[in-house]
Structures are given as C-alpha cells and as structure tokens.
Amino acid sequence: MAQRYDAALPLLSDPGKTFLRTGQEEWLKVAKVLCLDNKRDEGATSCLRRQYADRLDDLRSAATSIGPFVFSRIDHYTSIGEQEVTGIPLEQHTGLPRIDHPISPTAEQWNAAIVRSAATARANWCFGDTGTPSDQFVSFRLHSATPDFINVEMLHTEQCAAGAASMTMSNMTYLLTPALRRLKTEDLFTPDSGWETFLRDRALAELNGDASFADGIGKDVRDPAAWSFTKEGLLISFNPGEADAMASGIIEMTVPWTDLHGLLAPAAPIPR
C-alpha cells in the first residue's frame, strides 16, 4: 500500500496531494473503528484484509492519466450508526473523481459538478430517508476523457437498516466545449435516424429479453445515463430489474461504433 500511495503523490498537484492524504487518514481511522474497536461477525484479521484490499484498489486511481488530464480522487470515509440488532458499526465510503491538472475554469466547473451530483444523490439514499442507519458505498470508473468531453460511471451500493443490499449505476457525461454541459441524445445520435429502435431491438436480441422487460430496456437504451463511451463501442448498462430479474444485477452490452454508422451525429464524441 505504501508503494502505491508514494507513487501517486509526486504525480499530483498540491491540492491533489492534500485530498490523497486526507482520504488516507480518514481510511485509517475508520478501518480501526470497523475492525479493531468493535466486534464483527468476521475476525479482525479478515476485516483488515478486506479493508486493505478495498483501499489498495482505490489507490489504483489515485493519480490516473486519461487523455489530456491527470485525475485524482476525493475519498470520504465514515462510520456513522450501527446495526440495530448486532450493534456492529456501519460503513460509508464515497469516492469521486477530480481533475487534478491541468486546471482551467472548465475543469473547476467539472469538479464542482461532480461534487454537486454526489450531494444530490446522497439526498436520495435509503429512499430519501437519510436518517436510516445504512452502509453506503459510492465508487467510479472513468471510461473516456478527451479535450471535448469526459465520461465517468458512478456506482452506488447501499444497505438500509435490515433491508437487502441494492446497487445502481449512472453515467455522467459532460461536454467541455464550448461550455460545460451534460450530454444530450442529439449530441451522439442524429435525430429521426431510427437509433432508438435500433438500440432497443439490438438489446432485446442480445439479452434474450423477456417481453415483460421490453419497456425497461427501451427506456434505458435512450437514456444517456446508461451510456458509457469505450474505444470498442457504446456500452449500455441496465440496472437490476430493468432488463432481467433483480438477482441478475447490473447487465451490460456493448454496441460497436461501426454498427452505429449512419446513426451517429456528425460531431459525436466517440473515443479515438
């Protein structure tokens, strides 16, 4: 862990270094609370091993170069509340991407937009009852970044009170020029080109979708929040229960860019 942490520090700006140090300090404190200060179903060694593995994975993206940007991360670790029956402390971790450099007014606006989106999502945790004791985890995956746009996938996992754990995914894709704004469908596809029908039929065929999920599939393929931009193609994600049974989890399918020829807008932000 020290090697990965020390390798990231010199790649970051002074603010980036501060965020990394703060996240590491919070993680150390929370790991102690979770694994050493309180009894859990798992032993202290098993708990610490899991915490270390999770933190090591996070440090992989502590300083990441994608396109023209170096991204750092903002991590916030807490242990607020405890399970009602066992008294075991609960765990909360939010990890967000941040443009570390080069910094520009647009980069600062993007960073602020990510933080605002996370705050808005937080207000809806546990169906809007933020006082409910819960485990909460927010992570991200940067799919693409160019001088003109950034696509990041956000994953949220929660377990509220004694309820079952749930997971949801949402993409945030921003165009950076001429001014920062969220991606719209017409930025990627030519209106009235039949792209909605093409994606719906492709998804139904590829996923062997049950007819009862046709409406959910048709809705998701039209939603930019379900779109990830990869070099291979447009990755479309379906949250649990939208394309198959809840137990199936998040389902993904990739449509190669070559298959979308004739449907894409002239200036579509396709990763090169």
Secondary structure, DSSP 8 states (H G I E B T S, - for coil): -HHHHHHHGGGS-HHHHHHHHHHHHHHHHHHHHHHTSS--SS-HHHHHHHHHHHHHHHHTTSSEEETTEEEEEEEEEE---B-TTT--B--EEEEEEEEEES--HHHHHHHHHHHHHHHHHHTTGGGG-TTS-EEEEEEEEEEEE-SSEEEEEEEEEEEETTS--EEEEEEEEEE-SSS-EE--HHHHB-TTSSHHHHHHHHHHHHTT--GGGHHHHHHHTT-GGGEEE-SSEEEEEE-TTTSS-GGG--EEEEEEGGGGTTTB-TT-----
